[in-house]
Amino acid sequence: MEEKRLFDILKMYIRKYPEQEVALARKENGSWKKYSVQEYIEITNYLSYAFIELGIKKDDKVAIISGNRPEWNMLDMAIMQLGAITVPVYPTISKEDYKYIINDCGVKLAVVENTGIMNKIEDVKDEIPNLNMIYTFFKGDKYQTFNDLVELGKQHQNPEELQKREEAVDEKDCATIIYTSGTTGTPKGVMLSHSNIMNQIHNLKQTPSPWSKKAFSFLPICHAYERMLVFLYQYLGMSVYYAESLATIASDLKEVQPTMMSAVPRLLEKIYLKVKQTGKNNKGIKKMIFIWALNVAEQYKIDPCNRTWFYNQKLKIADALVYKKIRQTLGAENFDIVVSGAASIQPNIASFFSAIKMPIYEGYGMTECSPVIAVSCNEPHGREIGSVGFALPGVEIKIADNKEIICRGHNVMMGYYNKPELTKEIIDEDGWLHTGDLGEINEYGQVRITGRLKNLFKTSLGKYINPDIIEGKFNESGFIENIVVLGENEKFAGALIVPDFAFLKTWCQKHEIKYSTPQEMIKNKDVINRYSEEVKKINQNFGDTEKIKRYELIADEWSINNGILTPTLKVKRSVVKEKYKELITKMFKD
């Protein structure tokens, strides 16, 4: 029987993989808390019984406001198998965003991770009257906890009612409302059905190898990208290990030794740059071997037909001398797949990871598409550096006259919650969803993303500039943490650059330059000269109109917490333009 609703995955899991000792795990206070599939299902059902007792009905909205943890999955399944709707909410947003989301979809019950989130919600609680039940993952004086919910379910077990509720859920029913974090504008609630996401799973289940049984997760599970992958992991009977925090990823990876994980290009770029810098700090023959091996990796071609016998011999030697040690350092000795999404990855970095046996599979999509539109696969021409593979089976892709990617199929959302007019703006009368992304399709059917339609700008001289391509090249530099290219209606392109201050500190020590604070370092003459050299070097990749003619170094941190980066580490351009309005005006003055 083919699973049609998301919670059907649990019944399939226990039927096909009853021996799985670790279904879900998370590191807490230095040790791994693990749940078997039997424990996972048992706690999930207790939670469903508790929700029934609390009066949660079909189509009621229940919010989970938390980082990644096994309890997140248990709550998610417990909500959906009642026919209620899960509303995942980022734990890093503002209190105004909490108020907007909770009111917009009418959340009745919320489970909250920590006191920081709780404080934000309490500040606006009088303005969100529909939220009448709050539970927490921490022990406090005012609210009951997740454990209290589980205990309530144990005391009021009602398997007959639960079965009746499950049977009443149709695959076309809304399973979740995911609010887009977005780089611009007010959050919009994307309604996805069970069918939307289950179709993704059925069309992706062949991609991982059968031996791949251990997944590592650190990207936010409230994001459509990671959440769908975690459903896929469970469908395939894989153990899911959640990182303790972003700061512990490196050590957690070494302990878990996963076979699969997802990442965003910015993180992969940072790992690559760190590996590169560590190797270049070697001396003599070791440094020469490392640089040689790095060059071999960056020339890697995914299709074996494109690799010569001589290249393969070099690759074997490089692996024995260098790559094996890198894998040991990264905790990546047995990788099947690293899924890269949310933005395009630079070709040399994709080649590097694939060469060292951390194969990069690029995917492309958006929340409104459940989220996958196209993805790399193991078919002929299915993986190609610089492309995101083929359209997902059952999904049509076309390139519109303005070069925009449009798609239709089983992945297209039900619509934006309570926003029929906005839904009509993105999905036309023929069912084509307009992604806002620019792209092209080659003779093999591979999809290539070239930028964002809304990011394109025209200079006062009438020249169009695609900032995404320029920013991607600059982000290859170890000196640069983030960059935004600007210049609409100006005579030239300019940029705001946030240095990678950890890298800069190392550079300063090497050149015997006293390092103080970021604010002081961006004014340091030697630092200014070094960034001038870096910009000049990278500018050689572009035509005259695309070159960065002026730039400003920024000492501020750009992060998810301060609202400048999305949870997938993309820069919110509108926020940057507003925050640095005066500096941008000054930069473009004659």
N, C-alpha and C positions, 0 to 999 in steps of 0.2 A: 504493500500500500504506500503510495507516495504521500509524504507529509505536505499538508496544504496550509496549515496554520502554524505560527511560530512556536506555540507551546507544544505542538505535536512532536517537536524535536526531542523533548524530554522522554516521551514514551519510546521513541525510536532509540534513544541513547541507552536506556536501561535494557532494551531488547537486544541491541546489537553489540553493546560494549559493557556488559554487566561487570566484567573484571576490572574496569578502569578504577584504579585506586585513587587517582587525583583528577577530579573533573575541574575543580576551581581551587586556586590558591592565591594567597597574598602574604607578603612579608610584613609582619607587624612587630615592632620593637626587637628587630634582629632575628626573628625566627619565622618560619613559614607556617601559616595556618592553612591546612588542607581540608578539602571536602571531597568525599567520594561522590559518585553519581547518585547512590542511594540517599546520602545525606542531603544532597542538593535538592532532590525531588521531595524528600520528606519535609524539609524546611519550607520549600515553595508552597506545598499544600497547606501547611500550618498557616502561612501568611494569607493564602486565599480564604481559609476558614475565618481568619480574623477580619478580613475585609468584608466578608458576608455578614458577620456579626455586627460590624460597624455601619452597615447599610450601604456599602458601595454597590452600585448597580451597573448594568450594561451601559456603555458609553460615558460613564462618569470618568473624570480626569484625575489621575493621581500623579503627582510630581515626585521625581527622585532628584535631589539636589546634592550631589556627592561626586567625589572622585572615584576611580576604579577600585572595586572591591567585590568579592564573591556575593555579598549581600545585595549588590546592585542587580546582578542577574536573577537572584531569587525573587526579589521584588518585581522585577520586570515580567518574569514568567507568571508570577502569582496574579498580577494585575490583568494581564492579557487573557489568561485562561478563564477569567470571569466575564470576558467581553468588555471590560473597562479599557481605558486608553492610557498608556504610559506617556508622560510628558517629561522627557529628560531635560534637566536644566543645568547649565554650567555653574560650577561652584565659585566662579571668579567674577561674575558680572556685578553690576551696580544694583543698589536697592531699588532704583527707578526701573531698571530692567526686570527685576523680580516682580515688582508691582504690576508692570505692564503685562508680562507673560501670564502670571497667575490670574489676573482679571480677564485677559483676552480670551482664554479658553475655559475659564471657570473651574480652576483646580479646587477640589473639595478636600483632598488630603495630601500632605507633603511629608516626605521623610528627608531629614536634613543632616548633613554630615558633621558640622562643627559649630562652635559658638560664634565664630566670625560671620558665618552665613545667617545664623539665628538672629544675631544682632541687627543685621540689615533688614531681615524680614519683620522683626519686631518694630523697627522704626516706621514701617509702612503698614503694619497689620490693620490699623483702623481703616485703611483705604482699600483693603482686600477682604470684604465681608464674606465672600463665598468660601474662603479657606477656614474651615472650622475644626480641622483635625491636623495636628502636627506631632510627628514622632521624630526622635533623634537617634544618631548612632553613639552619642555620648551620654553619660549619666549626669543629669542636672536636677534642679529642684522643681522646675516648672512643667516639664513635658515628659511624657512617657517615652520609652526607648524602643528600638528595633526588637530587643529581646522581650520586651513586654508584649509587642505585637505577636511574636512567635508563641509566647505563653498563652495569650488570649486564644490563638488558634488551637492550641493543644486542648484547652478547656472547652472549646465549642466545635469539635470536629463534626463535619457535615458532608461526608463524601457523596451522598445522593444528590444534594443541592449543587455541589461542585460539578458533578458529572452533567447535570441538567444544564448548568450555565455553559459548560464547555461545548456541549452539543448544539447550543443555540448560536454559537459563533460561526459566522460564515467567512470564508477566505477573502471575500471582497470587503469585509468590515474594516474600519479603521483600527489599526493596532497601536499606532503611536502618532503623536504630533511633535515634530522636532522643530524647534525655533532656530532659524538660521542665525549664526553669529554674525555673518556678513561683514564686508569691509565698508559698507555704506548703509545708511538708512535704518529704519525701525525694524526690529526682528519680525519675521513672518513665520507663522506656524504651518509647517509643511505636513500635510496629512498623508501618511503612508499606510496602505492596507497590508494585511498578512500576505496576500498574494504578491504585492509589490516586492517584498523582501524575500519571500520564499522562492520566487522565480530567480532572484539573484543567486541564491544558494544552489539551486538545482543546475544553474548554468556555470557555476564556478567550482563545483565539487570535484571535477576531474583535474583541476590545476595542481593542487599539491600532490606530492608523491605518496603512495600508500604507506610508506615507512615513516612519514612525517607525523609525529604524535605528540609534540610538545610545543605549544605556542607561548610567546612572551608578549605582553601587552602593556604599553605605557601611554599611548595616545588616549585622549579623553573618550571614554565609552559613550558619553552623551553625544558625541559627534557621529553622524550617520556612517561615515567611513569605517571607524573602528568597531562600532556596534554591529554592523553587518558581518564584519570579519569574525567577531567573537561568536555570532550565531553560526557561521560556517565552521569554525573550529569545533563547536559543540556537535554539530551535525556529523562531522567526521570522527567524532570520538577522541578529540585531542585534549590533552590537559591544557588549561589556560592558567598561566602564572602572571599575576599583576605585579608590576614594580612597586616597591615601597614608596618611591617618590622619583621625580625627575633627577634628583641629585644622586640617587643610588642606582641608576640604570646600569652603569658599567659593572659594579660589583654584583648586582642581581643577575646580569647576563652570565657572568662567570659561574655562578652557582647553579643556575637553571640549565645552561647549555641547550637552548631551544633549537628546534628545527625550522621554525617559522616565526616571523613577526612582521609588523607593518612599521613604516617610518615615513617621515616627511623629508623632502630633499634638503631642507636647511640643516636638519640634524645629521644626515649623511655627509653633507659638506663639512660640517664641523668635525666629525670623526675623521674624515679623510685628511683634513688640514692638520689635525693633531698628530695622526700617524705620520704624515709627511714631515712635519717639523721634528718629531722625535727621531725619525730616521736620519734627518739631515744634521742632527746634533752629534751623530757618530763621528768618529775620526778615521782618517786614513782609508785603508782598504774596505772596512765595513761601510763607510759612507759611500764609497764608489759603487759597491755592490748594491746597496740600497737604492741609490739613484738610478742605476741600470734597471733594477727590478721594477721600480716605479714606472719607468718609461715603457717597459714591456707590458705592464698592466694597463696602462692608458691606451695602448694600441690594440687591446683585446677586441675581437669580433665575436659576437654571440653565435652566429651561424658557423659551425665547424668547416663548412665548405669555403669560408672566407679566411680560414687560418691555414697557413702553409705548414708543411712538415717541419721546416727549420724554425718557424715561430713556435710551434708546439714543443720543440725540444728546449727552446729558451724558457718557455713557460714552466716546464717541469723543473728546470734548474732553479728558476726564480722562486718557485713554490717551496722547494726543499730548503733554500737558503734564507728566504725572507717571508713569504706569505704565510707559511705554517706558523711562524712566530707571531705574526700579526693576529692570526685567528686565535691563537692561545691567549694573547693579551686581551682580545675583545670578548672572549668567551663564545667564540663562533666556530667551533671545530666541526659542527655537524649540521650546517644549514642547508635546507632545501630551497627556501624562498624568502626573500625580503621584498615585501610589497611596498612600492613607493608611490605615493599619491599626493593630492592637494595642490601640487605645483609641478612644473617640469624640472627634471634633474639634468645637470650639465653632463654632456656625453662622456667627458673624461672621467667623471666620478662614477657614472654607471658602469663604464668599462673596468675601472679599478676594482669595484666591489665584486663584479662578476668574475674577474680574473682571479681574485683571491678566494673564490668559492663561497661567496655570499651573493648568490645570483639575484640580480635586481629584476623584478617584474613590475613594470609601470602600469598604473591604472589611471583612468580618467572618469570623472563624474561630478555630480553635485547632489546636494540633499534632495532636491526636487526630482532626482532620478534614482532614488532608493539605495545607494547613490551611484552605482556603476553604469557608465555608458559604453566604455571600451576598456579592454584589458589585455595585457600580454598573455600568451598561452604557449603551449608546447607544440602546436601545429607548425607546418612549414611556413616560414616568414612570420610566425606568431610573436616572436621576440626580436625586436630590432632597436638598437640604441637610438634614441631621439624620437621614437614613436611610442604610442600607448597601446599598440596592438590593434586587434580587430574589434568591431562592434560586438557587444555581448549577443549571443544567440537570441533571436526574438526581438532585437532592437534594430531599427533602421536609423542610419545616419546620412545626412545630406549636408553639403556646403552651400549656403545661400549665396545670392548674388553679391552681398556685402562681405563675403568670406566667413560669415558666422556659422558655427556648427549648430545644426538643429537635429532633433531626434524624436522618435516616437516608438512606442512599444509597451511591453508589460512593466517597464521600469518607471514610466511617467506617473508622477504623484496623482492622488485624488484631487488635489487642489490646495490652495491656501485657506486655512481655517478662518471662516467669517469674512473672507475677502474675495468674493466672486469677480470683482472688477480687476483686481491684481492678477487673479488666475487667468483671466482672458488676455491680459497683456503678455503673459509668458507662454501660454498654450493657445495656438491659433485654432481656427474652425476645423482644420483638417487633422488636428491632434498633434501637430508638430510643436515640440517644446523648444523655445529659443534660448540657448544656453548663455549667450553673451560672450562666448569664447570664440576666438578666431582660430581657424585651422585649415587643414588640407588632407586629402586622402590620396595615397599614391596608387600605383598600378597593382599592387598586391592587396589593396584594401586596408592598409595600415593607416591609422589616424595619427596625425601630428598636430600638436597644439602650438600655435604661434603667438598667442597673447590674448589679452582681454579687450573686447570691443570698446568698452567704456574707458579703458586706460589710454587708448590712442589719442594723441593730441597733435594739433597743427601749430607750427611756429608762425610768427607774424610774417615770415617770408613765404608762407604757403606750403612748407614741407611737413609731411606727416612723419611722426616719430612713434615707434613702438617701445615704450619704456621697459616692458617686461624682458625683452631680449638684452637690452643694455644692463639692466639690473642683474640679470642672471650671470653675465660675464664678470661684472664687478664682484659678485658674491663668491666667485672662485678664489678671491684674494684672502689670504690669512689675516690681512690688516683690517678687513671690513666685516663688521657684524651685520649691519643692515644698511640699505641705501634706498632712497626714493628719488627717481628722476622726474624732473618738472620742466616746464617751459611752454605751456599752452599760451599762444598769442604773444610769446616773447621772441626775441631775435635769435636765441640759441637755447640749447639744453643745459640745464643746471642740475645740481643734486644736493641733497642732504645726506651726509654720511655719518653713521655711528661706527666708530672704530671698535674692533675687537680688543678690548682693553687688556684682557689676559695675554693675548698674543703680543700686544704692544709693550706690555711690561717686560716680557721675555726679550723682545728686541732691544729695549732700552738697556737692560742688564748686559746684554751681549756687547752693546756699543758704549758701555760705561756712561750712560745718561741717567741721571738721578730721576727716579720715578716717584711722583707724589700722588695727586688726585687726577681723575679724568678731566675735571675743569681746568686744572693747571696744564695738563699734558697737551690738550688741543691748542694751547697758546705757545707751546715750546717750539722754538725756531727749528731745531733738528727734526722734531716730529712733523712739523708743517712741511718741511722740505722733503721728508720721506714720503708723505702722502701725495705731494705734488709729483714726485717721481712715479708713484704707483698709478695715479690717474693718467699720467702721460703714457705710461706703458700700456695700460688697458685700452686707452683711446685708440691705439693703433689698429684695433680690431674693427673700427667703425669708419663709415664715411664722414665727411666733414660736418654735415648737418647733425649727425648723431653723436659727435664727440661732446664730452662734458667740458664746457668752456669755463664754468665757475662752479664752485661747490663750497659748502660750509660743513665743518666738523661739528658733531653734536656730542656733548658730554653726557646727556641723559641716557638712562637705560630704557629701551623699548621692550615691553613685556606684555604678557597676557593680563597680568594683574592690574597694570595701569591703563588697559584698554587700547593700547596701540597695536598689539598683535592679536590675531585671531587664535583660537586654540590649535590651529595647524600651522602657527608661526608665520602667517602671511601678514604683511603690513596693511593696516587700515589707512589708506591714502587720505581719505577725507578727514580723519582725526589728525593726521600729521599736518595737512595743509592748514587746518584751523589752529593747531597748537603753535606752529612756527610761522604764522602769517607774516609777522613783522620781519623776521629773518629772511623769509623768501622774497619779500618785497625789496629788502636791502640788497639781496644777492643779484637781482635782475636790474637794479638801477644802473644807468649808464655812468 
